Amino acid sequence: MRHNLALKTLIAVGLAAGLAACNTASPQAAPNTEGPLSKVRIGVGGINKVIYLPAKLTEQLGYFAAEGLDVELSDEQNGVNQENEMLAGHLDGVVGFMDHAYTLQLKGKCVQSVVQFANTPLEKVMLSAKDGAVKTMADLKGKNVGFTSKGSSTNALINSLMARAGVAQSDFTGVAAGAGATFIAAIENGGITAGMTTPPTSTTLLSKGTATTLVDLSTVDSTKAALGGLYPASSLYMPCEWVKAHPRESQKLANAFVKTLRFIASHTAEEIAAKMPSDYAGGDPRIYVSSIKETKDGFTTDGVIDAGGAKNVIEILAAGNEDVAKNKASIDVTKGYTTQFVGNVPKS
């Protein structure tokens, strides 16, 4: 009996200790409000793409350092890989399209745009110059249509544009054509009839005369015409928990990026290009400057998302994404972004 009593006592003590350990093993992260700033790891879905130019430009201008931030930028040619790295905890944020905030919300994940770089996609659907019969997206029925990668924002936008044109996903072949040289080769070699890409890839195709613009999603007016409204895209988006736990870092990131957006608005394409690493021009500085000229007016000057555009993102996604279409009523639009930090950036 004494042996059993002692054993029960040991078990009870062990359980109590175990429960105490469980309760303290994963405490709610306290906001980092004092002491050293945390290092910030940001992945960029194609660091040399002009639509994501604010990421590297901010580093080049020294604005991260001026805010006392230690920011590590990593490059990946599509946002899907960077998003997965962020969800796995290997990255603190991603420079990519903020529409991922809504598709992730359906998976129980909370991420939000902290700084909105652009309220239009800054993308173009490029059409092979060899196919003069195609005049609209509807004419791409039965054709090979390209995007960056499977599950990417360009994939979602192509599906949506085709759906708006009355073409089901089963009525065309989606092709992961990559970006840069691989996309250009796909257009020029007949791998795709058309596809969505960004400057400088689109600029290069136009300069070579091997493709024309079928749909322009770079300006406010052309985006509204094609999508029925604005479509906030390029942004810095981060896990909601990280933002909540790092208010100082989040504010300083907003300060640095908004300062960069103001720089873009107040300088010429030539001046902006001169601040970037020389290899970003891809061996053709003229094309690179032209790419920035195409894009610079599409960037915001304050990092603020267009609220109506954010609602439109869900409508557009629903047109080409069955999961969003079925569950769009459950998506909380406002949880996909915050204006808290950009709203506090000093005016000058």
N, C-alpha and C positions, 0 to 999 in steps of 0.2 A: 504493500500500500504506500509506504513511504517513497519507494522507488517511482511508483506511478505519479504520486503527487509532485515529486521533484521534476519528473519529466514534463508534466503538464505546466509547471511553473516556468521551466526553461522555454517551452514552446510559446507560452503567453508573452514572455519577455522578448523572444525573438520576433514574434508577430508585431509587437508594439514598436520594436526598433525598426522593423522593415517598413511599417506604415509611416513612421517618422521620416525614414529615408526617402520614401516615395513622395512625401509631401514637400520635401526640400530639394529633390533632385531636379525638378524643372520649374523653378519659381517664375512668376510673371516678370518679364524683363522690365526693370525700372528705367524710365526715360534718362538718357544721358544728358543731364543738365549742367554738369560741371566736370572739371578735370580735362584730360587730353581728349581731343576729338578722335572719333573712330575712323580708321581707314575705310574708304568707300571703293568698292569694286564694281565697276560698271561695264557691262558687255554692250557692244555696238553691233547691230545686225548689218555689217558692211561698213567698216569705219571710213572707207574712202568714197562712199556714196555721198553725193552732194546734199541729199535730203537729210543726212545725219551730220552734216558739216559742223553744227554747233558743238558737238562733243569734242572733237580734236581741236577746233579753233579755240575753245575755251582754255584748253591746256596750253596751246601755243601762245595765247595772249597773256598767260600767267594769272588768269583770274581765279583758278582753283587755289593756287599758292597764295594769292592776295587775301583769300578768305581763310587761310590757315588750314586748308583741306589737303589731305593726302589721297588723291584719286588715281586709281589704277584702271586704265581703259584697256579692254581686250577686244579683239576683232573676230568676227565670225560672219560669213557671207549670207547668213539668213537669221532672222529673229527667232525662229523656232528653237534652234540649239541654245541660244542665249537665254531664252525663256525657261527652258528646262534646267539650265545651269542655275538660274535664279531660284527656281522652285526647290532645287536640291540644296540651296544654301551656299553655293559656291560663288554667287554674285549677289550684290546688294540691290542692283537695279539694272535696267535695260534701256538703251536708247533704241526705240523701235516704234511700231504703230500702237497707239493706245487702244485699238479695238480688241487687243488681246485681253484687256481688263474685263470685257464682257463675256468672251468665250470662256475665260477662266472662272468667272463668277458662277457659271453653270456647273463647274466642276468643284464648287465649294471653296475656291481660292479667292482671296481678296488682294488685288493689286490696284494701284491707282496712278494716273498721270499726275506728276508733281509739278512738272514744267511742260507746257504745250509749245512745241517748236512751230507747228504749222496746223492750220485748220482745214487744209486741203491735202490730198495724198502726195502732191508734187510728183505724180507718176504719169506715164503716157502709155497708151496701147499703141504699139508700133506695128505697122502692116508691111509685109514684104512688098517691095516694088514690083516683084514678078507677078503679083496677083491683082490685076486691075479690076477684076470682077467684084471684089469685095468693097462695098460702100458703107456698110453699117455692121454693127455687132451681129445682127440677125443673119448676115451673109456668111458668118463663120460656122454655121451649122454644118456638121460633117467634117470640119477642118481640125487640124492640130493647133491648139492655142496654148501659149506658154505663160509661165509665171516663175517666180524665183525658186520656190521649193514647195513640196507638199505640206499643206497646213499653214503656209505663210499668209500674210495679209494680202499679197498680190494674188494668191490662189483664191482667197475669199472674194476679193473684188472682181476678179475675172468671172467667177461663178455668178456673182450678183449682177454684173453687167449683162451677161448672157441671159440670165433669168428675166431681167427687165426687158430684154429684147425678144422674149418668148422662146428661148432655146434652153431646153432642159440639159442637165449635166450629162445625161446619157446620149445626147445628140451631138456631142463634140468630144474630142480627146484632149484632156488637160496634160500638159507636158512640163515637167520640172526642168526649166531651161537655164537655171542659174542666173548669173549676172556677168556684166563685162564681156570678156572674150567668148565665153560659152554661149551666152545669149546671142551675141552678134553672129556667131557661127551657125546657130540654130536657124536664125532668120535667113542668112545668106545661103545656107546649104539646103534649105527646104525642109528642115526638121520641124519647123512651125510656120504657119501662115502669118500669124500675128501673136503678140504677147505683150505683157505689161512689164515695163522696166523704168529706170530712172536715169537722169543725167549723171554721169557723162555717157552712159551706154546709148541712150536715145540720141544725144547730140552727135555722137560718132556716126551712128547709122544715117542720120539726116545729112551730115556733111559728106558722107560717101555716096549718098543718093541710092542706097540699097533698101531704104525703108521710108515710109511716110507716117505721119501721125493720124491714127484712126480716131482715138478718143484722147482728149487732153484733160487731165485731172490736176493740173498745176495751178490754174488761176481760180479765183472765187467764182467768176461768171461761168466758166466752162465746167467746173465741178458741179455747180447748181444745175446746169443744163443736163448733165449726164446722170447725176445721182439724185436730183430733186431737192438738193440742199447741200450744206457743207458736210465735210467728212474729216473731223480732226484725226490726224494721223501721227506724224513724227513727233516724238515726245520722250521725256524721261519718265518711265513708269517703274514703280517700286512696290514691294509687298507692304500692305497697310500696317502690319505689325512692325516692320522696320521703321517706317515713317513715324509711327507713334513713339517708338523707343528712341528715336534719334531726331528730336526736334531741332537741335542746333545744327546738325549736319544737313538736315533737309532745308533749313532756311539759308544756309550758306551756299548750298547747291543752287537754290533758286536765285540768290544774289548773283552768283557767278554766271549762270546761264542767261539770265535776263540782261546782264551787262553785255554779253556776247551778242544777243539778239539785237540790242541797240547798236552795237558796232556794225553788224551786218547791214542794218537799215541806213546807217550814216556814212558808209564807205562804198567805193566802187568795187565791181567784181575783180578788177585788177589788183586793188589794194588788199582785198580779202584773200585772193589766191596767193599773193606774196607772203602772207603770214602762214600759209600751210606748208607741210613738208613737200619738198620738190617732187618726190616720187608719186605724190597723189595725182599729179598731172598726167600720169601714165605715158610719159614720153611726148605728150602733145599739149604744151601750155595753152595754146590757142583754143583748143577744144575745152580744156578745163575752165578757162575764163568764160567761154560761151555758156558752159553748163551752169556756172554760178549766176550769170546774167539771167538765164532762163528761170532760175529758182529763187533768187534772193528776195524778190518782192512777195513771195508766198509765205515767208516766215513771219511769225508774230513779232511784235516789238515789245510785248509785255509778258509773254509766257502764259497768257490766260486762254483757256479753252472756250470755244463757242458752245454755250449750253444747248442751243437748238441743234447744232451740228452733232453733239454727242447723242441726242435722241435719234437723229437721222442715221447714225452709225448702226444702231440696233436694227432699224428698218431695212437698211441695205444688207446687213449681214443675214437677216432673216430671209431675204430673197434668194440667197445662194447657200444657206447653211440650214439643214433640216432641224438640227438640234436647237438652234436659235429660234427658228420659226415656231417650233412646238412650245418653247418655254420662254418666249420673249416677255410675256406678261410678268414673269417672276424676276426679271432683271431690274435691279435698282440702278438707274442711269447715274445718279449722283455719287454712287459708291465707286465709280470708275475713275474719278478724278478729284483733286482738291485744289482750291485756289487760295488756300490759307497762306502758303509761303510766298507765292508770287505777288499776292496782295500786300505783303509786308516789305517788299523790296523797296529800298529808298528810291525816290523819284529821279535822283541824279547821282 
